Amino acid sequence: MRKAVVEEITERKDVPPAHTWDLSKLCPDDAEWDKSFEKFQEMLPEIEKFKGTLGKSAESLRACLQYMKELGIMAECLGYYAHLKVMENVADNTSQA
């Protein structure tokens, strides 16, 4: 009969930093993430300023595309940081909120 193998799960606080995600490349800390998220929310309604202007000139189209690109990059960074922050320690309820 085979014996069950019991593996001990290392707690997040005991994992060497070299074996953890470096989220600072996405955002330095949670406070900076909050600031970036606020800025993102403020920028979203501004997309309306491009309504009805895209066909006026190449410059207006370029400006809109640039703005959309900036919003997309911000959304990606914010989303990845939030997701990875939750997943870095699922036992920590503070990241789950």
C-alpha positions as CSV (number, residue, x, y, z in Angstrom):
1,M,0.0,0.0,0.0
2,R,1.3,3.5,-0.9
3,K,1.9,6.1,1.7
4,A,0.4,9.5,1.2
5,V,2.9,12.2,0.6
6,V,2.3,15.2,2.8
7,E,3.9,18.4,1.6
8,E,4.1,21.4,3.8
9,I,2.9,24.6,2.2
10,T,5.3,27.5,2.8
11,E,3.6,30.7,4.1
12,R,4.0,33.7,1.9
13,K,5.9,35.6,4.6
14,D,8.5,32.8,4.6
15,V,9.2,32.7,0.9
16,P,12.5,34.3,-0.1
17,P,12.0,37.6,-2.0
18,A,13.9,36.1,-4.9
19,H,11.1,33.6,-5.4
20,T,8.2,36.2,-5.3
21,W,6.8,38.5,-7.9
22,D,8.3,42.0,-8.2
23,L,5.1,44.0,-8.7
24,S,7.0,47.3,-8.3
25,K,7.6,47.2,-12.1
26,L,3.9,47.6,-12.6
27,C,3.3,50.0,-9.6
28,P,5.6,50.9,-6.7
29,D,3.0,50.2,-4.0
30,D,-0.7,50.1,-3.2
31,A,-0.9,53.9,-2.5
32,E,0.5,54.6,-6.0
33,W,-1.9,52.1,-7.5
34,D,-4.8,54.0,-5.8
35,K,-3.5,57.3,-7.3
36,S,-3.2,55.8,-10.8
37,F,-6.7,54.3,-10.5
38,E,-8.1,57.6,-9.6
39,K,-6.3,59.2,-12.6
40,F,-7.7,56.5,-14.9
41,Q,-11.2,57.1,-13.6
42,E,-10.8,60.8,-14.2
43,M,-9.5,60.2,-17.8
44,L,-12.3,57.9,-18.9
45,P,-15.0,60.5,-19.3
46,E,-12.6,62.6,-21.3
47,I,-12.9,60.2,-24.2
48,E,-16.2,62.0,-25.0
49,K,-14.2,65.0,-26.3
50,F,-13.3,63.0,-29.3
51,K,-16.9,62.3,-30.3
52,G,-17.7,63.7,-33.7
53,T,-14.1,64.8,-34.4
54,L,-12.4,61.7,-35.8
55,G,-13.2,62.4,-39.4
56,K,-12.2,66.1,-39.2
57,S,-8.4,65.6,-39.6
58,A,-5.6,63.1,-39.3
59,E,-4.5,65.0,-36.2
60,S,-7.8,64.6,-34.4
61,L,-7.8,60.8,-35.2
62,R,-4.2,60.5,-34.1
63,A,-5.0,62.3,-30.8
64,C,-7.9,60.0,-30.1
65,L,-5.8,56.9,-30.9
66,Q,-3.0,58.1,-28.7
67,Y,-5.4,58.8,-25.8
68,M,-7.0,55.4,-26.2
69,K,-3.5,53.8,-26.2
70,E,-2.6,55.6,-23.0
71,L,-5.9,54.4,-21.4
72,G,-5.3,50.9,-22.5
73,I,-1.8,50.8,-21.1
74,M,-3.0,52.2,-17.8
75,A,-5.9,49.7,-17.7
76,E,-3.5,46.8,-18.3
77,C,-1.1,47.8,-15.6
78,L,-3.8,48.5,-13.1
79,G,-5.5,45.2,-13.9
80,Y,-2.4,43.1,-13.8
81,Y,-1.2,44.6,-10.5
82,A,-4.6,44.1,-8.9
83,H,-4.9,40.5,-10.1
84,L,-1.3,39.6,-9.1
85,K,-1.6,41.3,-5.7
86,V,-4.7,39.1,-4.9
87,M,-2.9,36.0,-6.1
88,E,0.4,36.7,-4.3
89,N,-1.2,35.6,-1.0
90,V,-4.8,34.2,-1.3
91,A,-4.8,33.8,2.5
92,D,-4.5,37.5,3.0
93,N,-8.0,39.0,3.0
94,T,-6.7,42.6,2.7
95,S,-5.8,42.1,-1.0
96,Q,-9.2,40.5,-1.7
97,A,-11.3,43.6,-1.1
